[in-house]
């Protein structure tokens, strides 16, 4: 059995990453999950958050939006609405989005139409900040 698997991260606009990796950690809808080569296949929902991968001593982090992960023994495909590397993230914009979302969530209830969208925006902005702080 191979020790690596192909990780592909795809948005509606581009393929952000196509790389052989040793391991992957992603923000699943029900919690963070990890993948190694030879993993049992499954399909799962992703929420906005930080995706990390490792190849040898190299590690990478990407901020991802909502989407899906298809895990196969030799390949994992991440299909998300948006994804950004640290170089693409504007820290000030992310901090502004966090502040606006925090203010909005003080008055929104879970029944409000904008609640889920605001939470997703907040989670993605938080992930952007974490990724940018790690990779500068």
C-alpha positions in Angstrom: 0.0 0.0 0.0 1.2 3.5 -0.9 2.1 5.9 1.9 0.7 8.9 0.1 -2.5 9.8 -1.7 -3.5 12.5 -4.1 -5.2 15.6 -2.6 -7.2 17.8 -4.9 -8.8 21.0 -3.8 -11.3 22.4 -6.4 -13.6 25.5 -6.4 -16.1 26.4 -9.1 -13.4 28.8 -10.5 -10.1 26.8 -10.2 -8.1 23.9 -9.1 -6.2 25.3 -6.1 -4.1 22.2 -5.3 -3.3 18.8 -6.8 -0.5 17.2 -4.7 0.6 13.8 -3.2 0.3 14.1 0.6 0.9 11.9 3.6 -2.1 13.1 5.6 -5.0 15.5 5.6 -7.2 17.1 8.3 -10.4 18.9 7.2 -13.3 20.7 8.9 -16.2 18.2 8.6 -19.8 19.3 9.2 -19.9 17.2 12.3 -16.3 17.8 13.4 -12.7 17.7 12.2 -11.6 14.5 10.5 -8.3 13.1 9.2 -7.3 11.0 6.2 -4.4 8.8 5.5 -3.5 6.7 2.4 -5.7 3.7 2.1 -8.6 5.2 4.0 -12.1 3.7 3.5 -14.0 5.6 0.9 -16.8 8.0 2.0 -18.4 11.3 1.1 -19.0 14.0 3.7 -20.1 17.6 4.0 -17.5 20.3 4.9 -18.1 23.5 6.8 -15.9 26.6 6.5 -12.6 26.2 8.3 -9.0 25.4 8.1 -7.8 22.4 6.0 -4.2 21.2 6.7 -2.1 18.6 4.9 1.4 17.1 5.4 4.0 15.7 3.0 7.1 14.6 4.9 8.3 17.6 6.9 6.3 20.0 4.7 2.9 21.2 6.0 0.3 23.4 4.4 -2.9 25.2 5.4 -5.7 26.4 3.3 -8.9 28.3 4.4 -11.9 26.6 2.8 -15.6 27.4 2.6 -18.5 25.0 2.7 -18.5 22.0 0.4 -17.9 18.3 0.1 -15.0 15.8 0.6 -14.8 12.6 -1.4 -12.3 10.3 0.2 -11.0 7.3 -1.7 -8.1 5.0 -0.7 -5.8 6.7 -3.2 -7.3 10.2 -3.6 -9.3 12.8 -1.7 -11.1 15.5 -3.6 -12.2 18.6 -1.8 -15.0 20.5 -3.6 -15.6 23.8 -1.9 -17.3 27.2 -2.7 -14.0 29.0 -2.1 -10.5 28.2 -0.9 -7.5 30.5 -0.2 -3.8 30.0 0.6 -2.1 32.3 3.0 -0.6 34.4 0.2 -4.1 35.2 -1.1 -5.6 36.2 2.3 -5.9 39.9 3.3 -5.7 39.9 7.1 -7.4 43.3 7.5 -10.4 42.2 5.4 -10.7 39.0 7.4 -10.6 40.8 10.7 -13.2 43.3 9.4 -15.5 40.4 8.5 -15.0 38.8 11.9 -16.0 42.0 13.6 -19.0 42.6 11.5 -20.2 39.0 11.9 -19.7 39.2 15.7 -21.9 42.3 15.8 -24.5 40.8 13.6 -24.7 37.6 15.7 -25.4 39.6 18.8 -28.8 40.5 17.4 -29.6 37.5 15.1 -31.3 34.4 16.4 -30.9 30.9 14.8 -34.3 31.3 13.2 -33.3 34.4 11.3 -32.7 34.0 7.5 -29.2 35.5 7.7 -28.0 33.6 10.7 -26.5 30.6 8.9 -24.8 32.8 6.3 -23.4 35.0 9.0 -22.0 32.0 11.0 -20.4 30.7 7.8 -18.9 34.0 7.0 -17.5 34.3 10.6 -16.0 30.7 10.5 -14.4 31.3 7.1 -12.9 34.6 8.2 -11.6 33.0 11.4 -10.0 30.2 9.3 -8.4 32.8 7.0 -6.9 34.5 10.0 -5.5 31.2 11.4 -4.0 30.3 8.0 -2.5 33.7 7.5 -1.0 33.8 11.0 0.7 30.4 10.4 2.1 31.1 7.0 2.4 34.9 7.0 
